[in-house]
Amino acid sequence: MISGIGVYYPDGTETQRVGVAPDIEVKPTIDGIKAGRDELLEKAIELIKN
């Protein structure tokens, strides 16, 4: 079965076959890699908490 339910951005544009566009770019740093930290996950948790 196909549901027919679409997923849209608040402005009405589709996300299907396009994907969700990231609006915050986070890149790992050399120091974070050396320390064994997951800086992307840390940023995601920070954003969720705020």
Secondary structure, DSSP 8 states (H G I E B T S, - for coil): -------B-TTS-B-TTT----SS-----HHHHHTT--HHHHHHHHHHH-
